[in-house]
Amino acid sequence: MTATDSSRDRAVASRAVVLIPLVLALLSMIGPFSIDTPFPAFTQMGEALDVGSHELQLVVTAYMLAFATMSLFHGPLSDAIGRRPVIMGSLVVYAVASVACAFAPTLELLLVGRVVQGLAAGGSTIVSRTVIRDLFDGPQAQRMMSQVAVIFGVAPAIAPIIGGLLIQVGPWETVFWFMAVMALLLIVLSVALLPESHPVERRVPLRVGEIFRGLVQVARVPSFHRMTWAATLVFGAQFLYIGGASIFVVDLLGEGELDFWKLFVPMIGGMVVGSVASGRFGRTVTSSELVTFGYAVSTVGAVVGILVALTPAGEMLPWAVVGISLVAFGNGLAFPNIQLLMLDLVPARRGAVMSASSFVTLVFNAVSAAVLAPYAGRSVLGFAVAAAGCVLLGWGFWTWNRIALRRQAAARS
């Protein structure tokens, strides 16, 4: 063991184990808070900027496309210069961009601010997950990833509630001031509690060619593509409702701008319960088995969603969200474990693995928010059918990956 390894171990031991996943989860919450907190302010935003609801969908899409683009580089950068510098630097830029959004007088300038927010947000959201695998191994890593997923999963449920409260005490710009303050608080927490998990001797050279070389190395692993699409699609079923929340809650269910919690609380509650169950079973059930079981549960939820949507109860709460809540429960079982399995595909390039996977997921979700959600948003049944398609395709990719790995193992033996 090197001196650096010993210092890393002492750094981890000096902090209560519960604090590290807490800080990492709070860092990862930047993503969902950036998407969901503005939803209740859309009505005020539209009136102030003189734009309609469809134009306001660009507030989500611009952020996500920028997030996706930069996500390709945050991980490789952290492989080269360490995790903490990337996290800290991105939070500073995010805070400045949030202030710029608060001062934006037009939709165009607001979108510029959202693009910069998206470019910065991945530094905390993506790299924080890599830190878990740096610091922990085996079942402990599985439990930590599940704990982070539990806290992270709460964000989409509470973000629109916070957004709704903020617009009760101030104008729509208050939402972005909140984001700036949140980023500053996360900087303080990271400085105080987060150790550097990627020692100097394990880093790769900081060269543009080296960054792309890492991404190419990851792209050459067939399992990476199958697992990435498996994770992307099952989460995409849930994100369809997140990205299209204003359409689903307000337009289809006829609820008000303060009622987003009626969708987010049961849906995210399902994901949190699934993540808790994943952590509990971590000692006795393999990550691969939990992923398979998660897909089975999500499939049941997707079928339930379609069946309910075919009845008059499909446009009434709470029945309209029963199916997607079951999908989210299965997602809570599957998603953290499939991410953990992906991080071990190329151990020397964990940052690149997480970046490349996040890029695919984010691009898919951005397209979903801009194209699929408005199209599916013609009816509650449309949402349910689109979500079911995502779940089934995701399970198909996961099954393909398991079969391919079994064949490889048989060929070696």
Beta strands, then each sheet from edge to edge (+ up, - down):
end
